[in-house]
Amino acid sequence: MSHPSARPLVACSLLFGLFLVGCTESNDPPPAPTLVAVFEGVLGGEDGAESGTFEISFMSDNSGSGTFTPTGGVAQALNNVLVNGSSFTASGGGVSLSGTFTADDLSGSYTKASGDGLVAALKRVTGATYTKYCASHNGDQGAGVYNFVWNPATHKLHGLWTTVGGAFQGIISGEDEVGSGAGATMAGNTGTVTILPDVGPPATLGGFYQLASSTINGGMSGTSCP
């Protein structure tokens, strides 16, 4: 004897089976995050004395990692990295950082128990070799650190300066005199800045700045960071 009422159940089962075949969910884990960018550069304390190097990597899931290495100190791992658009925060080993980045460079600041400071870096490009300089400056506004990272191939540089006991500090950006003749700029201060780095060995640098209608003058010198 036929059972018509069973036919819809079979049909529904077949349709449900087709639906499962077309929409099967994968149990595979999500793809691992990939490397988006690496920035390498320098750090400088607002006390005009602390120097060192800095590196940070950003991943496709907006996480990252890095290292913060004061000269003569212990390298601190930056494990808590968060990227939000063109901004970032990072922390680890008692150091907290925040800043912004572009397709070419990164600028920011750090805080820690022994004092605050600035960081500056260039984006790592495949095949490029950068030189990091931990130097000093001395001028009308006082003396302090003058640190930057330099790409000899493009002559682009990005860095920072701070001054002992003073507010004369900021970010350096531009090109060295050898590359274009345009010189670098010291943020917030117009004038002439000429930096003459040399890959060495040993890597050395010299230069001068003449800012704000020649009322702020000084020179810088130093060697590559340890």
N, C-alpha and C positions, 0 to 999 in steps of 0.2 A: 504494500500500500504506500502510495506517495505521501510525502510530508512537505507540502509547499512552504510551511513556516520555517523549514530548515534552510531553504535557499538563501534568503537574505543574510543569515548568519555566516554561511560559507562565503558569500560575496564580500561581506564586510571583512571577513578574515583575510581574504585574498587582497583586498584593497589596503587593509592595515599592514599586510606583509609587504606590499609594494611601497607603502609609505616608509616603512622601516628601511627598506633597501635603499631608497633615495635619500634618506636623512640620517643615516647611521652616524652616531657621534664617535669621534676618535678618542681613545683613551691615552694617546701619546702625550707626553709632557709638552708644555709650550716651548717654542724655540728659545735657546739660550740668548741672552742679550749680547749684542755685538759692540765692538769699540767704535765710537763716533769721532772722538778727537782726543789728542794729548797736548797739553800746554806745558812748556818747561821755561823756567825763569829764575827770578831772584826774590829775596825778601830783604827788608830793611827796617830796623826799629825806629820808632819816633824819638828815641833817646839820641839818635844820631850816631850810634855806636854799633848796634847789632847788625850783622850781615849774614848772608847764607843763600841757599838755593831752595827751589820750590818746584814741584811737579804735580800735576793733577790730570786724571783721565776721566772722560765722560762716556757713559754707555748708553745704548739705545733705549733702555728702560728708565732713563733719568737718574740712575745711580752712578757710582764712580769710586775712585780711590786715589790716593796721592801720598806724597811725602813732604815733610817740612823739616829742613835740615839747617839749623843755625851753625855758623862757622865755629868750630871748637866744641860743638854740643852734640847731643844724641839725635839721630833722625827720628821724627815722630810720624807714625802712620796715620793717615787721614782716611778713616774707614766709613765715616758717616757723611757721605756726599749726596746732595740732592740738587738736581738741575730743574729749573723752572723757566722755560723760555730761554732768554739770554742771560739769566741770573743764576747764581749758584751759592750754596752754603756748604761748608765742610767742617768737620771737627775730628779730634782724636789726640790723645796724649796731652790733654790740657790746652790745646790750641783750637780756637774757633776762627773760621774765615768766612767772608762773604764778598761778593763782587759781581762783575759782569764780564761778558766776553763777546767777541765778534768772530768773523771768519778768519781773522788774522792774529788777534792778540787777546790778552786777559788782564784785567786790572782789579785790585781789591784791597782789603785790609784784614788784619788779624788782631785778635786779642788773646792774651794769656796772662798768667799771674805776674810774671816778671816784666811785663810791658807790652804795649801795642805797637803796630807797625803796618807797613804796606807790602803788597806783593804785586809783581808784574811778570808777564810771561808772553812768549810767542807760541803760536800753534805749530806743532811739529809737522814738517813736510817730509815726505819720503825722499830719502837721498840727501837731505840737508844736514849739515853739521853746525851746531850753534856753539858759540863761546859765551860763557857767563862771566861778567866782570864784577868783582867786589872791590870798589874803589872808594875814594874819598874826595870831598870838595872843600874849598876854603875861600870865603869871600866876604863881602860887605855885611851879609846877614848871618855870618858865623860859619862854623865848620860842621861836617857830618859825613854821612855815607852817600855814595853816588854809584848805584848798582844798576846794571842792565844786562839783557841778553841780546846777542847780535848774530845776525845771519850774514856771514861774509859773502855769500853768493849774491844776495839781493841788496846788501848794505842796510837792510831794515833793522831797527833796534827798538826795544821797548823796555822801560825800566822805571826807576824811582830815585828820589833824593830826599833826605831828611836832614835836620840840623839839630845839634846839641842844644837843648833848652829853648828851642824856638819853634815857631809855627811855619817857618819857611820850609815847605815840603810839598811833594806832589809826584805826578807821573811824567816821565820823559817818553816821547814818542817821535818817530820820524826816521830819518836816514842819516848816516854819518857823512862827513864832508867829502870823503873819498868817492862815495857813490853818486851824489847828485850836486853837491855844493850847496844844497838847501839847508843842511844842518837839521838838528833835532829841535823840538819845542819842549819847554817846561810848562806844564799846564797852568793856565791862569796868569802867565807872565810872558808878555811879548818881548821880542828882541832877538839877539843873535846867540845861537848855541852851536858850537862846533865841537864835535867829538871825533877823535882820531884813534880808533881802536886798531890793534895789530894782532894777528893770529899767532905771531911768534914762531917757535917757542923761545923764551917764555912769552905768553900773551900779555901785552901791556897796553895801556891807553894813556892819552893825554888830551887836553882840550880846555875850553874856556866858555863862559857864558857872560853875556852883557845884556841886561834886561831893563825894561821900564825906562826907556830913554837914557840908558847908560848909568842909571843910579844904582843898579844892582850888578856888581861885577864879581867874578870869581873864576877859579880854575879847578880842574879835576885831574887826578892821576891815580893809577893803580894797576893791578894785575888781575888775571883770571881767578875765579873763586877756587878755593881748595877742593 
